[in-house]
Amino acid sequence: MSDHAPLTPDYHALFRALPDAFLLFSAAPDAIIIDNSDAHEAISGRRRAEVVGLPFFDAWPPLEEAQAEAELLRASHEHVRRHREPHRMPLIRYDIAGADGTYAESWWEATHYPVFGAAGELLYILQRTQNVTERVRAEQERAAVERALAEQRLETEFVLDTLPLIIWTSKADGQLASLNHGWYEFTGQPPTAYVASLNTIELIHPDDRAAVTSAWERSLATNSVCQFEYRLRNAAGDYRWMLARVAPRFDAAGHLAGWAGGATDIHTQRVLVGEMEAVAEEQLVLLEQTAFANREAQHQRDTFNNLFRQAPAMICILRGPEHRYEYVNPVYQSVFPDRQLTGRTVADALPEVVEQGIIELLDDVYRSGQSFHGNELPIAFDDGRDGRETRFFNFIYQQFREADGAVAGILVFAFEVTELVRARQRLELLAPPEAPLA
């Protein structure tokens, strides 16, 4: 026989010491509170002596804005009474007052368990409560981040589809990954989710395919930028000259992650190049008797060829009615190497254009939605030496809107044609005077 009497557990003390938050109340509809664990006392905001003996909803009266949550509690209690089985409640909000009397946002999960007597009668209901506020806040923050990322993605896709350019991306191995709306609008191909299945090379002029393929393969082999001109068949079946630029994208570790490319229609400029070259050839024939004239004409011809093969494109986004630079591409920025553009308004960054009517043009496009096309528009810029230099540009000002239809700003797409204009002026000086009428 043992020398020690068996220990009788103090179940009352054991109940209060349980690590979870438990509340015990009668199974009657008034739900009189019998006891709770120390953990429940800690999270409930009420001392045990203040609530024991009170009906459940007298101890924790529903807040004015939490009537729906109170009904969920009552329904859960009734479920246990009627079905004599545990019931897990949905997530509810019940704010707890702190020591300073202010209420802090609090979220809870609770499960109610039936407690039966020896004869199977329902005596009590045991509530297990969990404060899940931190988890709910984390989920809310995650959802907010996901919404922000989705909105940012939609805005980026909207801008890419609104730009008057063809834009595409490729995987690291060169396989086509995406095409913007500009491609489908230009080529007339139906949009597809499987862009890798599109035969894009067949739309390139047969005489240009080998050069385009060679340039692209060199870039893939060296992970370098490439730029080329080629003819692309449009929806009407006509070939138009395009200027394309493809650049590699690297991840944070410096590994090749993919490619991004863009192409713009330069057909008008190329046709003008041909016309100007024809004029230069005629002048060369007329002046070939003198070596000086021959060298000058050849120099002008080379200047034209170099100028229009490069065909630089300028792109920027002006946000809001004040026309604030939100994005400026490197070609645009190179026109103003010593000026900070991004984040400033046009009037602030380029004050000299205000008196030249540029702001009025932007205001009109922003208000009316009518695009502005400027051909060889002269603009005088401060040259940094208390003087001004006039340069010429082909401009497209185009209004763009947010996804909800609200006017967002203006897309600017331009080519600098200063050299073209000046070269044409020199050719006009070289042209023989017209014979007087008899």
C-alpha positions in Angstrom: 0.0 0.0 0.0 1.3 3.4 -0.8 2.4 5.7 2.0 0.8 8.7 0.3 -2.9 9.4 -0.2 -3.8 10.0 -3.9 -3.8 13.7 -4.9 -7.1 15.2 -5.8 -6.6 17.8 -8.6 -7.9 21.3 -7.9 -9.9 21.5 -11.1 -11.1 25.0 -10.4 -7.5 26.2 -10.2 -6.6 24.1 -13.2 -9.4 25.7 -15.3 -8.2 29.2 -14.4 -4.6 28.3 -15.3 -5.4 27.0 -18.7 -3.2 28.8 -21.3 -6.2 29.6 -23.6 -9.0 32.1 -23.0 -12.0 30.2 -21.7 -15.3 31.5 -20.5 -17.9 29.3 -18.8 -21.6 30.3 -18.6 -24.9 28.7 -18.0 -26.8 27.0 -20.8 -29.9 29.0 -20.0 -30.8 31.8 -22.4 -29.7 34.4 -19.9 -26.2 32.9 -20.1 -25.1 33.7 -16.5 -21.3 33.8 -16.3 -19.8 31.2 -13.9 -16.1 31.5 -14.3 -13.3 32.3 -16.8 -9.6 31.5 -17.2 -6.9 33.9 -16.4 -6.0 34.2 -20.1 -9.6 35.2 -20.8 -9.5 37.8 -18.0 -6.4 39.2 -19.6 -7.8 39.7 -23.1 -11.4 40.6 -22.3 -10.6 43.9 -20.6 -12.8 43.0 -17.6 -11.8 41.6 -14.2 -13.3 38.3 -13.1 -15.0 39.8 -10.1 -16.7 42.3 -12.3 -18.4 39.8 -14.6 -19.0 36.5 -12.7 -22.8 36.2 -11.9 -23.8 38.6 -14.7 -25.7 37.6 -17.8 -23.3 37.4 -20.8 -24.6 40.5 -22.6 -24.7 42.6 -19.4 -21.0 41.8 -18.8 -20.1 42.7 -22.4 -22.9 44.9 -23.7 -22.9 45.2 -27.5 -21.5 48.4 -28.8 -23.8 50.6 -30.8 -21.9 49.9 -34.0 -21.5 46.1 -33.2 -25.2 45.0 -33.1 -24.7 42.6 -35.9 -21.8 40.9 -34.1 -24.0 40.6 -31.0 -26.6 38.7 -33.1 -23.9 36.4 -34.3 -23.0 35.6 -30.7 -26.6 35.0 -29.7 -27.1 32.7 -32.7 -24.0 30.7 -31.8 -25.2 30.2 -28.2 -28.6 29.1 -29.6 -27.0 26.7 -32.0 -25.3 24.9 -29.1 -28.5 24.8 -27.1 -30.6 23.4 -30.0 -28.2 21.0 -31.6 -26.1 20.1 -28.6 -22.9 20.3 -30.6 -19.9 22.7 -30.8 -20.3 25.8 -33.0 -17.5 27.9 -34.5 -18.4 31.5 -35.0 -17.3 33.6 -38.0 -14.8 36.4 -37.5 -16.2 39.3 -35.5 -15.1 42.8 -34.4 -15.6 43.9 -30.8 -13.4 46.8 -29.7 -12.0 46.7 -26.1 -11.6 49.8 -24.0 -8.0 50.4 -22.8 -6.8 51.9 -19.5 -7.3 55.4 -20.9 -10.9 54.7 -21.8 -10.3 54.7 -25.6 -11.4 51.8 -27.7 -8.8 49.9 -29.8 -9.9 48.0 -32.9 -10.1 44.3 -31.9 -11.0 41.1 -33.9 -12.0 37.8 -32.4 -12.7 34.2 -33.2 -14.8 32.1 -30.8 -15.9 28.5 -30.5 -18.8 27.4 -28.2 -18.8 23.9 -26.7 -21.6 22.1 -24.9 -20.9 20.8 -21.3 -23.3 18.0 -20.3 -24.3 16.7 -16.8 -24.2 13.0 -15.7 -27.7 12.5 -17.1 -26.9 14.0 -20.4 -28.5 17.3 -19.7 -26.9 20.5 -21.1 -25.5 22.4 -18.1 -23.1 24.9 -19.4 -21.6 26.4 -22.5 -17.8 26.8 -22.7 -16.5 29.6 -24.9 -12.9 29.5 -26.3 -11.9 32.9 -27.4 -9.0 34.0 -29.6 -7.8 37.6 -30.2 -6.8 37.5 -33.9 -6.4 41.3 -34.3 -2.7 41.1 -35.4 -3.6 38.4 -38.0 -6.5 40.4 -39.4 -4.3 43.6 -39.6 -1.6 41.6 -41.4 -4.2 40.3 -43.9 -5.6 43.8 -44.4 -2.1 45.2 -45.0 -1.4 42.3 -47.4 -4.6 43.0 -49.2 -3.9 46.7 -49.4 -0.4 46.0 -50.9 -1.9 43.6 -53.4 -4.5 46.2 -54.4 -1.8 48.8 -54.8 0.3 46.4 -56.9 -2.7 45.6 -59.0 -3.5 49.2 -59.5 0.1 50.0 -60.4 0.1 47.1 -62.9 -3.1 48.4 -64.5 -1.7 51.9 -64.7 1.5 50.6 -66.3 -0.4 48.5 -68.8 -2.7 51.5 -69.6 0.2 53.8 -70.3 1.9 51.2 -72.5 -1.2 50.6 -74.4 -1.9 54.4 -74.8 1.6 55.4 -76.1 1.7 55.8 -79.9 4.3 53.1 -80.0 4.7 49.4 -80.5 6.1 47.9 -77.3 7.0 44.3 -76.6 8.9 42.2 -74.1 10.8 39.0 -74.5 12.1 36.3 -72.2 15.8 35.9 -71.5 16.1 33.5 -74.4 14.5 35.9 -76.8 11.1 34.2 -76.9 8.3 36.8 -77.3 6.4 37.4 -74.0 4.0 40.3 -74.5 2.8 42.9 -77.1 1.0 46.2 -76.3 -2.1 47.4 -78.0 -0.1 49.4 -80.5 1.1 46.2 -82.2 -2.4 44.8 -82.8 -3.7 48.2 -83.9 -0.9 48.7 -86.4 -0.7 45.2 -87.9 -4.4 44.3 -87.6 -3.6 41.0 -86.0 -6.2 39.8 -83.5 -5.1 40.0 -79.9 -4.1 36.7 -78.3 -3.0 35.5 -74.9 -0.4 33.2 -76.6 1.8 35.9 -78.2 4.7 33.4 -78.5 2.6 31.6 -81.2 2.4 34.8 -83.4 4.6 34.8 -86.6 5.8 38.3 -86.4 8.7 37.9 -88.8 6.3 37.4 -91.7 5.1 41.0 -91.3 8.6 42.4 -91.9 9.6 43.2 -95.5 11.4 40.3 -97.0 14.4 42.5 -97.9 14.8 43.6 -94.2 14.3 40.2 -92.5 17.9 39.1 -92.6 19.3 42.4 -91.2 16.7 42.5 -88.4 17.4 38.8 -87.5 21.2 39.4 -87.5 20.9 42.5 -85.3 18.7 40.6 -82.8 20.9 37.6 -82.7 24.0 39.8 -82.0 22.1 41.3 -79.1 21.1 37.9 -77.7 24.7 36.7 -77.9 26.2 39.8 -76.2 23.3 41.0 -74.0 23.6 44.4 -75.6 21.3 47.1 -76.9 20.5 47.1 -80.6 18.7 49.6 -82.8 17.6 49.1 -86.4 15.2 50.3 -89.1 13.0 48.0 -91.1 9.7 48.0 -93.0 6.6 46.5 -91.3 3.3 45.6 -93.0 0.3 47.4 -91.5 -3.3 46.4 -91.3 -3.9 47.9 -94.8 -1.2 45.7 -96.3 1.3 48.6 -96.8 4.9 48.5 -95.6 6.0 51.4 -93.4 9.4 52.2 -92.1 9.9 51.7 -88.4 12.7 52.6 -86.0 13.2 49.9 -83.3 15.3 49.7 -80.2 15.7 46.6 -78.0 17.4 46.6 -74.6 18.2 43.8 -72.0 16.8 43.8 -68.5 18.9 42.5 -65.6 17.7 41.3 -62.2 19.2 42.5 -58.9 21.9 39.8 -59.1 23.0 41.0 -62.5 21.5 38.1 -64.4 19.7 38.6 -67.7 15.9 38.6 -66.9 14.4 39.5 -70.2 14.2 42.1 -73.0 12.1 45.2 -73.7 11.7 46.7 -77.1 9.9 49.6 -78.8 9.2 50.7 -82.4 7.9 53.9 -83.8 6.6 54.8 -87.3 9.2 56.9 -89.1 7.9 56.4 -92.6 7.1 60.1 -93.2 10.6 61.0 -92.3 12.1 58.2 -94.5 10.1 59.4 -97.5 11.3 62.9 -96.8 14.9 61.6 -96.6 14.4 60.1 -100.1 13.1 63.3 -101.5 15.9 65.3 -100.0 18.5 62.8 -101.2 17.0 63.1 -104.7 17.4 66.9 -104.5 21.0 66.4 -103.3 21.7 64.1 -106.3 20.4 66.7 -108.7 22.5 69.4 -107.1 25.5 67.1 -107.3 25.0 66.5 -111.1 24.6 70.3 -111.7 27.7 71.2 -109.6 29.9 68.2 -110.4 32.2 70.4 -112.6 33.8 71.9 -109.5 35.4 69.7 -106.9 34.3 72.0 -104.1 30.6 71.8 -105.1 30.9 68.0 -105.4 32.5 67.6 -102.0 29.9 69.9 -100.4 27.0 68.1 -102.0 28.4 64.7 -100.9 28.9 66.1 -97.4 25.3 67.2 -97.3 24.1 63.9 -98.5 26.1 62.0 -95.9 24.7 64.4 -93.2 21.1 63.6 -94.3 21.7 59.8 -94.4 23.3 59.8 -90.8 20.6 62.1 -89.5 17.6 60.0 -90.7 19.1 56.6 -90.0 19.3 57.6 -86.3 15.7 59.1 -86.3 15.8 59.8 -82.5 12.4 59.6 -80.8 11.5 61.7 -77.7 8.8 60.5 -75.3 7.5 62.0 -72.0 4.4 61.9 -69.8 3.0 65.2 -68.5 0.7 64.6 -65.5 -2.2 66.8 -64.5 -3.4 70.3 -65.7 -0.1 71.9 -64.6 1.8 69.6 -67.1 4.3 68.1 -64.6 6.9 65.8 -66.0 6.2 62.3 -64.7 8.4 60.4 -67.1 11.2 61.5 -69.5 13.0 59.0 -71.7 16.8 59.3 -72.2 16.4 60.7 -75.8 14.1 63.5 -74.5 16.4 64.2 -71.5 19.4 64.4 -73.8 17.9 67.5 -75.4 18.2 69.2 -72.0 21.4 67.6 -70.5 21.8 70.2 -67.8 18.2 70.4 -66.6 16.2 68.5 -64.1 12.8 67.7 -65.7 11.1 64.9 -63.8 8.9 66.2 -61.0 8.8 69.7 -62.4 6.2 71.4 -64.6 7.0 72.4 -68.1 6.7 76.1 -67.3 9.1 75.7 -64.4 11.7 73.4 -66.2 11.5 75.2 -69.6 10.4 78.8 -68.8 11.5 80.1 -72.2 8.7 78.0 -74.0 5.9 79.8 -72.1 6.1 82.9 -74.2 6.3 80.7 -77.4 2.7 79.4 -76.8 3.6 75.8 -75.9 1.7 75.9 -72.6 -1.4 77.1 -74.5 -1.1 74.2 -76.8 -0.8 71.7 -73.9 -3.8 73.4 -72.1 -5.9 73.0 -75.2 -5.1 69.3 -75.7 -5.6 68.6 -72.0 -9.1 70.3 -72.0 -10.4 69.3 -75.4 -8.9 65.9 -75.9 -8.0 66.9 -79.5 -4.5 65.7 -80.4 -2.0 68.3 -81.7 0.4 67.4 -84.5 3.2 69.9 -85.0 5.4 69.6 -88.1 8.9 71.2 -87.9 7.8 73.4 -85.0 10.5 75.9 -84.1 11.3 76.3 -80.4 13.9 78.7 -79.0 15.8 77.4 -76.0 18.2 79.2 -73.7 21.7 78.2 -74.6 23.2 79.0 -71.2 25.2 81.9 -72.6 22.5 84.6 -72.3 21.3 83.7 -75.8 18.8 81.4 -77.4 19.1 78.6 -79.9 16.2 77.7 -82.2 15.6 74.0 -82.8 12.9 72.3 -84.8 10.6 69.3 -83.8 7.8 67.2 -85.1 5.4 66.9 -82.1 2.4 64.8 -81.2 0.5 65.9 -78.1 -2.1 63.3 -77.1 -4.4 63.4 -74.1 -4.5 60.2 -72.0 -7.0 59.1 -69.3 -7.0 56.9 -66.3 -8.8 53.6 -66.3 -11.9 55.3 -64.8 -12.1 57.8 -67.7 -10.7 60.8 -65.8 -8.3 63.0 -67.8 -4.8 62.2 -66.4 -2.4 64.2 -68.6 -0.7 64.4 -72.0 1.6 62.0 -73.8 4.3 63.8 -75.8 6.0 62.0 -78.8 8.5 63.9 -80.8 11.4 63.8 -83.2 14.0 66.5 -83.4 14.3 67.6 -87.0 16.6 70.6 -86.5 19.3 69.2 -88.8 16.8 68.3 -91.4 15.3 71.8 -91.5 18.7 73.4 -91.6 20.0 71.0 -94.3 16.9 71.7 -96.5 17.6 75.4 -96.1 21.2 75.0 -97.3 19.9 72.9 -100.3 17.5 75.7 -101.2 20.4 78.1 -101.3 22.3 75.7 -103.6 19.4 75.3 -106.0 19.8 77.2 -109.3 17.6 80.3 -109.7 14.5 79.8 -111.8 14.8 81.3 -115.4 12.9 84.5 -115.8 9.8 84.3 -117.9 10.2 85.5 -121.5 
